[in-house]
Amino acid sequence: MLKAPDRQTFRMPVCVGTLCFLLALASSAQDLEHPASGYLEASLRTGVDAGHAKADQAFQAIVLSWWSIADCTLLPGARVYGKIVSAVRHTKSSPESSLALLIESTDCQNHPNTPMALHILEIVGPEAPNELLHAVLPRGPLASSPAAGIDDDTQPDPESSSVRIGAVLGEGEMRLGIAEGPHFAEVLHSKKRTVSLLAGTRLILGTPQMIPPDQQVHFHPDGQQP
């Protein structure tokens, strides 16, 4: 089974907020010998709502199953830390609501709050039908995806992926823009209502190398990832 190359994890000197994230990005390098063990599944501890959220407000998610990449191992119950970059509520005069979320760090085993470049690749609401969850949530090793081919001669079948990159399931009429926000934050959009995610919403996270090339338009013009 094919696996996507990952982004190496980093332990940085003392820094704060966005500075930590940017330092991690600046020092990033692929580690083909230690690819990610799969997609990372985490559950929001509390809800986030574009109608009440403020820029730089922190949020956390709980890791649901064992995950490993390079020198970072995440055990069930470990924390994933992020922040809200921007929030716009739905109004009659401005109907499009948006919520930009940035993942900044994780509690690697023995190395808490380690800066990590991860992206939200899929969102599954807590009220999504069980049969839908079974169909789309990652189970076991990383499944083939449009970005998972290591051999240039290999063309994986996009339909074989267990994660639907960019999908928002069970939250209704929302779309997810991967890396389209400031500092490559993910942005949720809705023209029907104010964007909100309930506690227990599942975030399916992955490294930049797991993002299909056609969804990397917001990265550097030269094609290099952050």
N, C-alpha and C positions, 0 to 999 in steps of 0.2 A: 504494500500500500504506500502510495506516495506521501511524502511529508514536505511541508513548506519550510524553507530556510527561515530562521528566526532572527530577531534582533537581540543582541547580547544585553544582559542586564548590567546595571552599574551601581556602585556604591560611591557616593560623592561626599566631599567635605561638607561641613555644615552650610546650609543655604536655605532659602525661604521660597515657598510657593513656586511661581513661574520660573524663577531663576534655577531651581533644582531641575525642573523639566527641560529647560533649554540647555543646561549643562549636559544633561543626559543625552539629549539629541545630538549635541555637538561632538560628543565622544563616541557615538554609536558606531558599531561595526557588525557585520554578519558573522555568525558562528555556525558554519555548515556542519561541523562535527557534533553539535549539540542542538538539534532542532527542537522546537516546542513539542511537548508530548501530545498536543491537540489544542482545540479551542478551549479557552478558559471560561467557565460558567460561574457567574456570581449573581447574588440576589440583593437588590437595594434594601438597606436597613430601614430607611424612611422614604416617604414619597417626596417627589420634587414637582413643583408647580410653577409655571412661568408667570402666573398671576401674582405670586407672592415672593418668588425667588429674587435674589439680588446678585449682582456680579461679585465674584470671588467667594460666594457662599460655598462651603464645603459639603460634600456628601460622601457616604461610604457604602460599600457593598461587601457581602460576605461570600467567600469562596465556597462553592458547593461540593467540589470534588478535587482530588489530588491533581496537581499540575506542575510541570517542571520545564525549565528552559535554562540552558547554559549553567550558571552557578546559582540559580534561584529555584527553590522548591516552595510551592504553596500548598499547605495542608488545608483540609476542610475546616472552615471557621476562621481562616486568615482574612485579614481586611484588605480591601482595595480602596484607595483614596482618590477622590476626584474633586473637581470644583465646577461651579457654574460660571461660564465665561460671559454669557449674556442671556437675557430673558425678555420676551416681548409678549404681552397678553393679547388676546383676541378682543377686538372692539368693533363696533359698527363702522367707524371711520377707518380702522386699520384691521381688516379681517384676518390677515395672516399672522398667526402666532408662531413663535419660534423659541427654542430652548437649546443653548449650546453647552455641551458637556465635555469636559477634558479629564481624562484619566492621567494622574500624575505619579502615583507610587503604589507599592504593594508591600505587605508584610511577608517578605521572604523568610523561610525558616532560618532562625538565628541572626537575621539581618532585617529588623523592622524598618518600615517606611523607606524602602529602597526605590529610588527613581526608576521608572520603567516606561518605555514607549509602547503603549497598548492603545488599540482603537476599539470602539464599540462597533461590532460588525452586524449584530442582529439584536433586536429587542423583542422579548416575549412577555406579554402581560400576565399577571397572576390569575386572571380569569379566563385565559385561553383554554379551550376544551382540551381534556387530557389526551385525546387521540391526536390532536394537533401538536401538542408538546412532544409526544412520542415520535412524531414524524420529523420534527425539525431540530430537536436538541441534540447536541453532540454526545455520542456514546463511544467510549474507548478511544483508540488512536485517531489521529487526524484523518478525516476522509478527504478524498481528492476534491479539489476545488479549482476554479479557473486560474488561481494564482499559485497552485501547489506544485506545478511541474518543475522538477529540478533539471531533468534532461531536456535540452532544446528540441529534441525530436519527439518528445512526448506531449500529446495534447489531451489532457484530462477532460472527461465529459462533465460540463457544468452541472448537469442534472444529478450527478452522483454525489454531490456535496451534501453533508448532513446539516450544513448551515447555509441559510439563504442570505447571502451578503446584502446588507442594506434593507432587509425586511423588518417591518414592525408588525408583530402579530398580536392580536387580542387587545389592541389599544384603539383601533378604529380610526380610519381616515388620516393617518399620519404617515409621513415619509421621513427617512433617515438619510441625511447627507453626510457621507463619511469624509472627515478631514476638511470640510469646507469652511469651518469657522476659524477664528483667530487661534494661532498656535496649533493649527490642525485639529481643532476640536470638532466633535461630531455635532451636527445640528438637526434637531427634530422640528418638523414643520407641520402646521395644520391650518387650513382655511375654514374649518368648521367650528373649532372651539379652542380655548386656551390649552396649550400643550401641558399635560401633566402625566406623571408616572406614579403609580401606586407603590407603596411599600410591598416588597415581594416580587416586583418586576424583575425578570431575569435579563441580565446583560451578558451577551455572548461576546467575549473579547478575543482579540488576536493581535499578532504582530503586524507591522506594516507589510511584510512580505506575503501575508495572507490576503491582502486586498487585490482584487483583479486589476490589471493594468488600466482598463477603461474607467475605473473609479478612482484613479490616482491623479486626476486632473488638477487637484488643488495643491499638489506637492510642487517642488521646485521645477521650473521650466525645463531644466536640463534632464529631468526624469529621475533624479536622485531623490530618495526618500529621506525624510527628516531623521 
